[in-house]
Amino acid sequence: MNDLHYVVLYKPYGVLSQFSDESGHPGLGQLGLSVPDDVYPVGRLDRDSEGLLVLTNDRSLNALMLDPDAGHARTYWVQVEGAPTDLELRAFNRPMELNIKGRRHVTAPAEAHLLHPAPAVPERNPPVRFRKTVPDCWMELTITEGKNRQVRKMTAHVGFPTLRLIRVALGELHWSQTGLQPGETQVYTRNELLAAMGISGRSSRPQRTRRWDA
């Protein structure tokens, strides 16, 4: 039996949420992480997205965090092209009909507000490309589901394309509490991680497992 491991990573921009490389793009294996071979991500962040990602070999935690009926919150800081008005921000509070991998998906209501002033975030390499004639701003968006490229599709649906996307919170665990920079990790026990995220794990017992597809 292998020991159970719980690691929170700040996934950098341009890195896949998998340990192997693919199509010339680096995976997590390129970060030099000190984790056992059977530790894998819970869920995913797109290659061009950044922020908090949980790595573990506890299959039950995978089920807890990704259970669609549980509605665990995921919070993002999103730099968008344009400047949404209060009325336009309200569109995020209502269900949106999106095309997700060729299928119709109606989103659960989200929470959105502008961030003033712009948040202090790590520099991105390469930097975001801006259009000098178009303003940009930062907003905070909290959703309770994690469909493929959902946040980007939501901002585009309202008319404000995403320029930069950072997942800053998983439940109650906020990036500002960790101090993590891109590529850095923080180790937890199961109880510490569940408490930090505000998730009850009473109904799900830890399982020792070799590997699974996240």
Secondary structure, DSSP 4 states (H G I P E B T S, - for coil): -PPP-EEEEEEPTT--SSSS-BTTB--GGGGT----TT-EESS---TT-EEEEEEESBHHHHHHHH-TTT---EEEEEEEES---HHHHGGGGS--EEEETTEEEEPPP-EEEE-SS-------SSPPP--TTS-EEEEEEEES---TTHHHHHHHHHT--EEEEEEEEETTEEHHHHT--TT-EEEE-HHHHHHHHT---TTS---B-S----
